[in-house]
């Protein structure tokens, strides 16, 4: 499994989201006219992570380094000195993709252990201990 944004076009990302986020928890059932520009924004800011297996898209997630007071703001750039790693909108069609996404997140943010780690789980924001992230990557 490899993470590659360039391999998958915007329509493939939208199709994957619509097919695999059946409960509408990730991206809150955003309409396409909002979701398309948001996907471009998070891709351009380095917050979008993609996992492919062969020709198939099997995982997508958003992780960004920001300040804790900005957790509820979606359309902001990352802050390399931010105190928080915010992980959200993780959608996977294969279990192994979760592990790959966590590896991608921690590789792009090598000092993530120095941050507070917040995740969205079942539509609710939760703070995670570093041990949980390490367990997900194992």
N, C-alpha and C positions, 0 to 999 in steps of 0.2 A: 504494500500500500504506500502510495506516495501522495504528498500534498502538493498540488500545482494549480494555482489560480488560472494561469494562462491556458490551460488545456480545456477548460469548460467555459462556454459562452454564457452570457447573461440569461438567455432563455432556458438553458439547461439548469442553471441555478434556481430559477423561478419554478420550473417544472419539478425539480427535486424537492423544493420546499413545500409546494402544494401537495405533492404525492405523499410525503413522509411526515408532515406536520398536521396530521389529521385532526388533532384536538385544537389546533390553532393557538397553542401555547407560545411557540416561538414566533416572533414577529407579529404576534397578536392579530393574525388574520388581516395584516395590512393589505390594502388594495395595491394592485400592480403599479399604479402611477406614483405611489409613495415608495414601495419596496424597491423598484428598479433604481431610482436615484440613490436610495440608501445603500444598496449593494455596491454601487459604483463608489460611493463615499467611503465605505469601510474597506473596500479594496484599495483605494488610493491612499488611505491613511495607514495601511498595514494591519488592519484589525480583522480582516476576513481570512479564514483558514479553510482549505478545501482538502478532502481526501478522496483519491480515486483508486480504484482497483481495475486495472486494465483500462477499458474504455468507459467504465461505469463510475459515476459519481456516487460515493457511499457515505460521505460525511461532510458536514459543513458546520462551522462554528465561528463565533465572534469572541475575540479576547483583546482587551485594550488596557494600556497602562494610563491611569488617570488619577485625579485626586478624589478621595472618598466623597467629598461634597458634590461631586459631579456624577455620581452613580446614576441618577435618574435622567441625565441629559444624553440623548442619542447622537446628536449631530455635532459633536465637538472633536477636535483632533486629539491624538494621544499626547500625553505629557511624559517625556522620558524620565522626569524626576518625580512623577506622581507616586503617591503612597499606596496605591491600590491597583491590583490586577482584577479587572472585571471580566468574568467569563459568562457569556450568555448565548442564547439562541443556538444551542448545540442540537443538531439533527443528524442522526446516523441510521442507516438502513442495515448496517452490519455491526456487531458488537466490537470487532477488532478496530473499527474506525474510531471509536471513543479513545482507545489507547493511543492511536496514531495522532489524533487531535491534541491530546494532552502533551505528547512529545513535541509536537509543533509549537504549542503554546509556550512550553517551558524552554524550548530552544530559542525562540524569538525574544523571550524575556528572561535571560539567564540569571538575573538577580531577583527573580520572582519571590524567593523566600524572604526577602527583605520587605515585601509588600503585604498588605492585608489582602486576602483573596476572597472575593465575593462572587457567587454564582447565582444564576436563576435556575430554580428547580421546581418543576410543576407550577410555574407562574409566580413563585415567591422567591424573594432575594434571601440568600443565606450566606453566612460567613463560614468559610472552610478553614480548617487547620492544614498546614503544609503536608502533614502525614496523609491526609485524604487524597491530595493531588498525587503524591508519590505512589499511593496504592493504586490509583486509577491508571498510572503509567506503567505499572508492573505487569 
